[in-house]
Amino acid sequence: MTAEFIEQLLLLVTTPLYVFVIAVHWGLSAWHQRDTYTLPDTATNIYLAALNGGLELIFSGVVLWFLSWFWLNRAFHFEPAGALYWLALFVLEDFFYYALHYVDHHCRLFWATHVTHHSSEHFNFSTGFRASVFQPLYRMFYFAPIVLLGFQPVDVLVMYSATQIFGTFVHHDTCPRLGPLEWIFVTPSHHRVHHGSNPKYLDKNIGMALIIWDRIFGTFVEEDANEPVRYGLTKPVTSRGPVNIVVHEWRDMWRDVRDARGWRERFGFVFARPGWRPARDEKLRGGQIAGAP
């Protein structure tokens, strides 16, 4: 049984469920007069999911070929028969996704891809489909160590698809705190924080299924009832056209690289964290704040 077949089976099973849940949630939101969904925003979410899924399908052969090399050179071999194998795979896959997601938020080159997922000013189940379009081109590099440890490439891809299903359903705008589960698993409350543009919420609660990585590595923040989450980006997208919604950060990054003074600044504009500015810009900004001419 191929990874493509299993992923297609998961898609076949979950798509009607997604449609049903989104329809019910949208209806309840409208009933309670909450502006949770809009037609243009939901259409954009579906459009980005289609782009991502198409690229993933086209690139799937390369991903399997790449991971197969690591499988042939694996350090260990495990029989995928018991619960312990799948539990270990789940934990490892979730950890390496945390690493991928952390880099997406802290390196502008990868943020330029991931920013699409955060560009909506709404937060609902359809936001889970608002994919990072080009992530399939580099996600395999984070999966390679798992295969090298002895987990089969097909199983790694299937586990990723399964955790993606979980990740979709944490995009819920009103779900309350979930008690003891909040200590172990990512919950809607945690993920609302992750989509916030409030300064205290930026780059927090990065995990996909397990929140333990955020607690261990210092990226965890609880949702604060006194500070409602503002969804979207600190710098909103000016045009939400089908091309600009995908490439706007790439365009801004290219403009900064073009206008940079020297290779050190060019490197910073590409590889530093989003929002990085050269020291000269920071000094100028500080002078302006202080009232300098």
C-alpha positions as CSV (number, residue, x, y, z in Angstrom):
1,M,0.0,0.0,0.0
2,T,1.6,3.3,-1.1
3,A,1.8,6.5,0.8
4,E,-0.2,8.2,-2.0
5,F,-3.0,5.7,-1.6
6,I,-3.2,6.0,2.2
7,E,-3.1,9.8,2.0
8,Q,-5.8,9.8,-0.7
9,L,-7.9,7.4,1.5
10,L,-7.5,9.8,4.5
11,L,-8.6,12.7,2.2
12,L,-11.6,10.7,1.0
13,V,-12.7,10.0,4.5
14,T,-12.1,13.4,6.0
15,T,-13.3,15.7,3.3
16,P,-17.0,15.1,3.9
17,L,-16.3,15.5,7.6
18,Y,-14.6,18.8,7.0
19,V,-17.4,20.1,4.9
20,F,-20.0,19.1,7.4
21,V,-18.1,20.6,10.4
22,I,-17.4,23.8,8.6
23,A,-21.0,24.1,7.4
24,V,-22.3,23.6,11.0
25,H,-19.8,26.0,12.5
26,W,-20.5,28.6,9.9
27,G,-24.2,28.3,10.5
28,L,-23.9,28.5,14.3
29,S,-21.6,31.5,13.9
30,A,-24.1,33.3,11.7
31,W,-26.9,32.3,14.2
32,H,-25.0,34.0,17.0
33,Q,-24.1,37.0,14.8
34,R,-20.4,36.4,15.0
35,D,-18.3,37.4,12.1
36,T,-16.3,34.2,12.2
37,Y,-16.6,33.3,8.4
38,T,-16.7,35.4,5.3
39,L,-17.1,34.0,1.8
40,P,-14.0,35.7,0.3
41,D,-11.8,34.6,3.2
42,T,-13.1,31.0,3.1
43,A,-12.6,30.9,-0.7
44,T,-9.0,32.1,-0.2
45,N,-8.4,29.3,2.3
46,I,-9.7,26.7,-0.2
47,Y,-7.6,28.2,-3.0
48,L,-4.4,28.0,-0.9
49,A,-5.2,24.5,0.1
50,A,-5.6,23.5,-3.5
51,L,-2.3,25.1,-4.5
52,N,-0.5,23.3,-1.7
53,G,-2.2,20.0,-2.4
54,G,-1.4,20.2,-6.1
55,L,2.2,20.9,-5.4
56,E,2.4,18.1,-2.8
57,L,1.0,15.7,-5.3
58,I,3.4,16.7,-8.1
59,F,6.3,16.6,-5.7
60,S,5.4,13.3,-3.9
61,G,7.6,11.1,-6.1
62,V,10.7,13.3,-5.3
63,V,9.8,13.2,-1.6
64,L,9.6,9.4,-1.5
65,W,12.8,9.1,-3.5
66,F,14.6,11.5,-1.1
67,L,13.4,9.7,2.0
68,S,14.1,6.3,0.5
69,W,17.8,7.1,0.4
70,F,17.8,7.7,4.2
71,W,15.8,4.5,4.6
72,L,18.5,2.5,2.8
73,N,21.1,4.1,5.1
74,R,19.0,3.9,8.3
75,A,20.7,3.4,11.6
76,F,18.1,1.1,13.1
77,H,15.2,-1.1,11.9
78,F,11.9,-1.4,13.6
79,E,8.9,-3.6,12.7
80,P,5.9,-1.4,12.3
81,A,3.6,-3.9,14.1
82,G,3.1,-2.6,17.6
83,A,1.6,0.4,19.4
84,L,5.0,1.4,20.7
85,Y,6.3,1.9,17.1
86,W,3.4,4.2,16.2
87,L,3.6,6.1,19.5
88,A,7.3,6.7,19.0
89,L,6.7,7.8,15.4
90,F,3.9,10.2,16.5
91,V,6.2,11.8,19.1
92,L,9.2,12.1,16.8
93,E,7.1,13.4,13.9
94,D,5.5,16.0,16.1
95,F,8.9,17.1,17.5
96,F,10.4,17.5,14.0
97,Y,7.3,19.4,12.9
98,Y,7.8,21.7,15.9
99,A,11.4,22.3,14.6
100,L,10.1,23.0,11.1
101,H,7.4,25.3,12.3
102,Y,9.9,27.1,14.6
103,V,12.2,27.8,11.7
104,D,9.2,29.0,9.6
105,H,8.6,31.6,12.2
106,H,12.2,32.7,12.9
107,C,13.8,32.8,9.5
108,R,12.3,35.2,6.9
109,L,13.2,33.0,4.0
110,F,10.8,30.3,5.3
111,W,8.4,32.8,6.8
112,A,7.8,34.1,3.3
113,T,6.2,30.7,2.6
114,H,4.4,30.2,6.0
115,V,3.0,33.8,6.1
116,T,0.1,32.7,4.0
117,H,-1.3,30.6,6.8
118,H,-1.3,33.6,9.2
119,S,-2.6,36.2,6.7
120,S,-6.3,35.7,7.5
121,E,-8.0,38.1,10.0
122,H,-10.5,35.3,10.8
123,F,-10.1,32.1,12.8
124,N,-12.3,29.2,12.0
125,F,-12.1,25.5,10.8
126,S,-11.5,26.6,7.2
127,T,-8.4,28.5,8.4
128,G,-6.8,25.1,8.9
129,F,-6.8,24.8,5.1
130,R,-5.0,28.1,4.6
131,A,-1.8,26.2,3.7
132,S,1.9,27.3,3.4
133,V,1.9,26.7,-0.3
134,F,5.6,26.0,-0.9
135,Q,6.2,24.0,2.3
136,P,6.1,20.6,0.5
137,L,9.4,21.6,-1.2
138,Y,11.4,21.5,2.0
139,R,9.3,19.6,4.6
140,M,11.1,16.3,3.7
141,F,14.4,17.6,5.1
142,Y,12.8,17.5,8.6
143,F,11.3,14.1,8.0
144,A,14.7,12.6,6.9
145,P,16.1,12.1,10.5
146,I,13.0,10.1,11.4
147,V,13.6,7.8,8.5
148,L,17.3,7.6,9.3
149,L,16.3,6.4,12.8
150,G,14.5,3.4,11.2
151,F,10.9,4.5,10.6
152,Q,9.5,3.7,7.1
153,P,9.0,6.7,4.8
154,V,5.4,5.7,4.1
155,D,4.6,5.6,7.8
156,V,6.2,9.0,8.4
157,L,4.0,10.6,5.6
158,V,0.9,8.9,6.9
159,M,1.6,10.1,10.4
160,Y,2.1,13.6,9.2
161,S,-1.3,13.5,7.3
162,A,-3.0,12.2,10.5
163,T,-1.6,15.0,12.7
164,Q,-2.6,17.5,10.0
165,I,-6.2,16.4,10.6
166,F,-5.8,17.1,14.3
167,G,-4.2,20.5,13.4
168,T,-7.2,21.5,11.3
169,F,-9.7,21.0,14.1
170,V,-7.8,23.2,16.6
171,H,-8.8,26.2,14.5
172,H,-11.9,27.0,16.7
173,D,-12.7,30.5,17.8
174,T,-14.8,29.8,20.9
175,C,-13.9,26.4,22.3
176,P,-13.2,26.9,26.0
177,R,-10.1,25.6,28.0
178,L,-9.9,21.8,28.1
179,G,-8.6,21.3,31.6
180,P,-5.7,18.8,32.0
181,L,-5.5,18.2,28.3
182,E,-4.0,21.7,28.0
183,W,-0.8,20.4,29.6
184,I,-0.1,17.8,26.9
185,F,-2.0,18.6,23.7
186,V,-2.4,21.6,21.5
187,T,-5.9,22.9,22.1
188,P,-8.0,25.6,20.3
189,S,-7.1,28.1,23.1
190,H,-3.4,27.4,22.5
191,H,-3.8,27.8,18.7
192,R,-5.8,31.0,19.0
193,V,-2.7,32.4,20.6
194,H,-0.5,31.1,17.8
195,H,-2.6,33.0,15.2
196,G,-2.5,36.3,17.2
197,S,-0.7,39.4,16.1
198,N,-0.6,40.8,19.6
199,P,3.1,41.3,20.6
200,K,2.8,38.9,23.6
201,Y,1.4,36.2,21.3
202,L,3.9,36.4,18.4
203,D,5.7,33.1,17.6
204,K,4.1,31.2,20.5
205,N,2.5,27.8,20.8
206,I,4.2,26.4,17.7
207,G,3.4,22.7,18.3
208,M,1.1,20.8,15.9
209,A,-0.4,18.1,18.3
210,L,1.7,18.3,21.4
211,I,2.1,21.5,23.4
212,I,4.9,19.9,25.5
213,W,7.6,21.1,23.1
214,D,6.5,24.8,23.6
215,R,6.6,24.2,27.4
216,I,10.0,22.7,27.2
217,F,11.6,25.2,24.8
218,G,10.0,28.4,26.1
219,T,7.6,29.2,23.3
220,F,4.4,28.6,25.3
221,V,2.0,31.4,26.3
222,E,-1.5,31.0,27.7
223,E,-4.4,32.8,26.2
224,D,-5.1,35.9,28.3
225,A,-8.8,36.7,28.9
226,N,-7.8,40.3,29.4
227,E,-6.1,40.5,26.0
228,P,-8.3,39.2,23.2
229,V,-6.5,37.7,20.3
230,R,-6.2,39.9,17.2
231,Y,-5.9,37.5,14.3
232,G,-3.8,38.2,11.2
233,L,-0.4,39.8,10.6
234,T,1.3,42.7,12.3
235,K,1.6,44.2,8.8
236,P,-1.7,43.3,7.0
237,V,-1.7,42.3,3.4
238,T,-2.7,45.2,1.2
239,S,-4.0,43.2,-1.7
240,R,-5.6,39.7,-1.3
241,G,-5.5,38.9,-5.0
242,P,-4.7,35.2,-5.9
243,V,-1.0,36.0,-6.7
244,N,-0.2,38.6,-4.1
245,I,-1.6,36.5,-1.2
246,V,1.1,33.9,-2.0
247,V,4.1,36.0,-3.0
248,H,3.7,39.3,-1.1
249,E,6.4,38.5,1.5
250,W,8.8,37.3,-1.2
251,R,8.2,40.6,-3.1
252,D,8.9,42.6,0.1
253,M,12.0,40.5,0.8
254,W,13.4,41.0,-2.7
255,R,12.8,44.8,-2.3
256,D,14.8,44.9,0.9
257,V,17.6,42.8,-0.6
258,R,17.7,45.0,-3.6
259,D,18.0,48.2,-1.5
260,A,20.4,46.7,1.1
261,R,23.9,48.1,1.7
262,G,26.3,45.2,1.4
263,W,26.1,41.5,1.8
264,R,25.7,41.5,5.5
265,E,22.4,43.3,5.2
266,R,21.3,41.1,2.3
267,F,22.0,38.1,4.5
268,G,20.0,39.6,7.3
269,F,17.0,40.4,5.2
270,V,16.8,36.8,4.0
271,F,17.9,34.7,7.0
272,A,17.2,36.8,10.1
273,R,13.8,36.6,11.8
274,P,10.9,38.4,10.2
275,G,10.9,42.2,10.9
276,W,14.7,42.4,11.2
277,R,16.2,45.7,10.2
278,P,19.8,46.9,9.9
279,A,21.4,48.6,12.9
280,R,21.3,52.0,11.0
281,D,17.5,51.7,10.6
282,E,17.1,50.9,14.3
283,K,19.2,53.9,15.3
284,L,17.2,56.1,13.0
285,R,13.9,54.7,14.4
286,G,15.2,55.3,17.9
287,G,16.2,58.9,17.1
288,Q,12.8,59.6,15.7
289,I,11.1,58.2,18.8
290,A,13.3,60.4,20.9
291,G,12.2,63.4,18.9
292,A,15.3,63.8,16.7
293,P,14.8,65.7,13.4
